[in-house]
């Protein structure tokens, strides 16, 4: 597994969590049928 450090800088409520969830799913960290817990 190759690891990368990234930084996402954005204002509150601008989709940072959504972006990270999509990046993790596309990278294969989560399977398509795996549910990711909702974060507040």
N, C-alpha and C positions, 0 to 999 in steps of 0.2 A: 504494500500500500504506500503510495506517495502522499506525503503530507504537504500542504501549503498553508501558510498564514496569510490571511486577508484582513482588511479593515474596511468596514462599511460605516461611513460617516454621513448622517442625515438628521434632519429635524424630527421631532416626535411626530408619530402618525404619518410617516412617509413611506411605509412599506418595507422597512429593514427586515423584520421577521419573515415576512412573506418572501422576500428576495432570498434570504438564507435558506428557508425551507425548500424553495425551488432548486437552488444550487445543490443542496445536499441530495435531493431526490434525483436530479439529473446526473450527479456524480456517482450514483450507485450506493450511496450510504444507506438509503432506504429502498426497500422493494416496492414495486407498484401497488401491491396488495397490503402493504404494511401501513397501519394507521399511525400518524404522528400526533402526539398529544397537543391540544390547543394551548397556546400560551397567552397570558394576559398582558 
